[in-house]
Amino acid sequence: MIIPAEKELRAVLARFAQARIEHDVRPTGRTSRDLEDSMYTLCVMTGARTAEQALLSADALLDQYRASRMGISQQDETLAA
């Protein structure tokens, strides 16, 4: 599986969240399609088959990105000392 860039993953998660809110507030055919499209994209990006798996995978990827940034900043501090 190709790992998505953090920026792209965050953009798809934001699009999914917005579609979910809009569909929950006022469901229409358009909001349903937007929700399905964003969920499909998230599933493809994370290699998941269900919405639940995709969201769990996205959370895990975001944790990896965060840990990677923390490791880099700690190395920078060590080198500066």
C-alpha atoms as an extended CHARMM CRD file, in Angstrom:
* protein
*
        81  EXT
         1         1  MET       CA              0.0000000000        0.0000000000        0.0000000000  PROA      1               0.0000000000
         2         2  ILE       CA              1.1990000000        3.4860000000       -0.8310000000  PROA      2               0.0000000000
         3         3  ILE       CA              1.1430000000        5.6600000000        2.2720000000  PROA      3               0.0000000000
         4         4  PRO       CA             -0.6940000000        8.9390000000        1.6570000000  PROA      4               0.0000000000
         5         5  ALA       CA              0.9030000000       12.2730000000        2.4160000000  PROA      5               0.0000000000
         6         6  GLU       CA             -0.2550000000       13.7280000000        5.7170000000  PROA      6               0.0000000000
         7         7  LYS       CA             -1.6610000000       16.8460000000        4.0550000000  PROA      7               0.0000000000
         8         8  GLU       CA             -3.7520000000       14.7830000000        1.6350000000  PROA      8               0.0000000000
         9         9  LEU       CA             -5.0130000000       12.4810000000        4.3890000000  PROA      9               0.0000000000
        10        10  ARG       CA             -6.0390000000       15.4430000000        6.5240000000  PROA      10              0.0000000000
        11        11  ALA       CA             -7.8310000000       17.0300000000        3.5530000000  PROA      11              0.0000000000
        12        12  VAL       CA             -9.8500000000       13.8580000000        2.9050000000  PROA      12              0.0000000000
        13        13  LEU       CA            -10.6870000000       13.5000000000        6.5990000000  PROA      13              0.0000000000
        14        14  ALA       CA            -11.8940000000       17.1070000000        6.6510000000  PROA      14              0.0000000000
        15        15  ARG       CA            -13.9730000000       16.5100000000        3.5250000000  PROA      15              0.0000000000
        16        16  PHE       CA            -15.4830000000       13.3950000000        5.0920000000  PROA      16              0.0000000000
        17        17  ALA       CA            -16.2700000000       15.2380000000        8.3410000000  PROA      17              0.0000000000
        18        18  GLN       CA            -17.9540000000       18.0780000000        6.4580000000  PROA      18              0.0000000000
        19        19  ALA       CA            -19.9790000000       15.6400000000        4.3390000000  PROA      19              0.0000000000
        20        20  ARG       CA            -21.0120000000       13.6950000000        7.4630000000  PROA      20              0.0000000000
        21        21  ILE       CA            -22.1910000000       16.8680000000        9.2090000000  PROA      21              0.0000000000
        22        22  GLU       CA            -24.0860000000       18.1440000000        6.1810000000  PROA      22              0.0000000000
        23        23  HSD       CA            -25.7460000000       14.7710000000        5.6540000000  PROA      23              0.0000000000
        24        24  ASP       CA            -26.7120000000       14.4630000000        9.3180000000  PROA      24              0.0000000000
        25        25  VAL       CA            -28.1810000000       17.9840000000        9.4020000000  PROA      25              0.0000000000
        26        26  ARG       CA            -30.0830000000       17.9240000000        6.1250000000  PROA      26              0.0000000000
        27        27  PRO       CA            -29.8380000000       14.6600000000        4.1680000000  PROA      27              0.0000000000
        28        28  THR       CA            -30.2750000000       14.9590000000        0.4170000000  PROA      28              0.0000000000
        29        29  GLY       CA            -29.1220000000       13.0120000000       -2.5910000000  PROA      29              0.0000000000
        30        30  ARG       CA            -26.1700000000       15.3780000000       -2.9390000000  PROA      30              0.0000000000
        31        31  THR       CA            -25.0670000000       15.0020000000        0.6830000000  PROA      31              0.0000000000
        32        32  SER       CA            -25.3890000000       11.2440000000        0.3970000000  PROA      32              0.0000000000
        33        33  ARG       CA            -23.1740000000       11.2040000000       -2.7240000000  PROA      33              0.0000000000
        34        34  ASP       CA            -20.6340000000       13.5420000000       -1.1070000000  PROA      34              0.0000000000
        35        35  LEU       CA            -20.4820000000       11.2910000000        1.9470000000  PROA      35              0.0000000000
        36        36  GLU       CA            -20.0700000000        8.1490000000       -0.1690000000  PROA      36              0.0000000000
        37        37  ASP       CA            -17.3980000000        9.7870000000       -2.3440000000  PROA      37              0.0000000000
        38        38  SER       CA            -15.3430000000       11.0170000000        0.5950000000  PROA      38              0.0000000000
        39        39  MET       CA            -15.6450000000        7.6720000000        2.3810000000  PROA      39              0.0000000000
        40        40  TYR       CA            -14.6130000000        5.7980000000       -0.7520000000  PROA      40              0.0000000000
        41        41  THR       CA            -11.5610000000        8.0550000000       -1.1250000000  PROA      41              0.0000000000
        42        42  LEU       CA            -10.6320000000        7.5310000000        2.5150000000  PROA      42              0.0000000000
        43        43  CYS       CA            -10.9730000000        3.7500000000        2.1220000000  PROA      43              0.0000000000
        44        44  VAL       CA             -8.7390000000        3.7800000000       -0.9630000000  PROA      44              0.0000000000
        45        45  MET       CA             -6.1300000000        5.9800000000        0.7400000000  PROA      45              0.0000000000
        46        46  THR       CA             -5.9520000000        3.7480000000        3.8130000000  PROA      46              0.0000000000
        47        47  GLY       CA             -6.4260000000        0.3860000000        2.1160000000  PROA      47              0.0000000000
        48        48  ALA       CA             -9.5260000000       -0.3100000000        4.2230000000  PROA      48              0.0000000000
        49        49  ARG       CA            -12.7950000000       -1.9850000000        3.2630000000  PROA      49              0.0000000000
        50        50  THR       CA            -15.1410000000       -0.3000000000        5.7270000000  PROA      50              0.0000000000
        51        51  ALA       CA            -15.6450000000        3.2050000000        7.0730000000  PROA      51              0.0000000000
        52        52  GLU       CA            -14.6840000000        2.0830000000       10.5750000000  PROA      52              0.0000000000
        53        53  GLN       CA            -11.4590000000        0.4700000000        9.3720000000  PROA      53              0.0000000000
        54        54  ALA       CA            -10.6100000000        3.5140000000        7.2600000000  PROA      54              0.0000000000
        55        55  LEU       CA            -11.0360000000        5.8910000000       10.1890000000  PROA      55              0.0000000000
        56        56  LEU       CA             -8.9710000000        3.6550000000       12.4750000000  PROA      56              0.0000000000
        57        57  SER       CA             -6.2460000000        3.4090000000        9.8290000000  PROA      57              0.0000000000
        58        58  ALA       CA             -6.2900000000        7.1780000000        9.3140000000  PROA      58              0.0000000000
        59        59  ASP       CA             -5.8930000000        7.7170000000       13.0650000000  PROA      59              0.0000000000
        60        60  ALA       CA             -2.9680000000        5.2820000000       13.1330000000  PROA      60              0.0000000000
        61        61  LEU       CA             -1.3140000000        7.0730000000       10.2050000000  PROA      61              0.0000000000
        62        62  LEU       CA             -1.7570000000       10.4510000000       11.8920000000  PROA      62              0.0000000000
        63        63  ASP       CA             -0.1510000000        9.0080000000       15.0300000000  PROA      63              0.0000000000
        64        64  GLN       CA              2.7910000000        7.8090000000       12.9140000000  PROA      64              0.0000000000
        65        65  TYR       CA              3.1850000000       11.2450000000       11.3330000000  PROA      65              0.0000000000
        66        66  ARG       CA              3.0990000000       12.8730000000       14.7760000000  PROA      66              0.0000000000
        67        67  ALA       CA              5.6510000000       10.4110000000       16.1970000000  PROA      67              0.0000000000
        68        68  SER       CA              7.8880000000       10.9810000000       13.2060000000  PROA      68              0.0000000000
        69        69  ARG       CA              7.7750000000       14.7530000000       13.7050000000  PROA      69              0.0000000000
        70        70  MET       CA              8.5230000000       14.3330000000       17.4180000000  PROA      70              0.0000000000
        71        71  GLY       CA             11.5340000000       12.1680000000       16.6190000000  PROA      71              0.0000000000
        72        72  ILE       CA             12.8710000000       14.7010000000       14.1470000000  PROA      72              0.0000000000
        73        73  SER       CA             12.4890000000       17.6370000000       16.5450000000  PROA      73              0.0000000000
        74        74  GLN       CA             14.1710000000       15.6800000000       19.3610000000  PROA      74              0.0000000000
        75        75  GLN       CA             17.0920000000       14.8710000000       17.0540000000  PROA      75              0.0000000000
        76        76  ASP       CA             17.3590000000       18.5470000000       16.1310000000  PROA      76              0.0000000000
        77        77  GLU       CA             17.4710000000       19.5070000000       19.8230000000  PROA      77              0.0000000000
        78        78  THR       CA             20.1580000000       16.8980000000       20.4930000000  PROA      78              0.0000000000
        79        79  LEU       CA             22.2740000000       18.1350000000       17.6140000000  PROA      79              0.0000000000
        80        80  ALA       CA             21.8800000000       21.7430000000       18.7700000000  PROA      80              0.0000000000
        81        81  ALA       CA             23.1290000000       20.8970000000       22.2520000000  PROA      81              0.0000000000
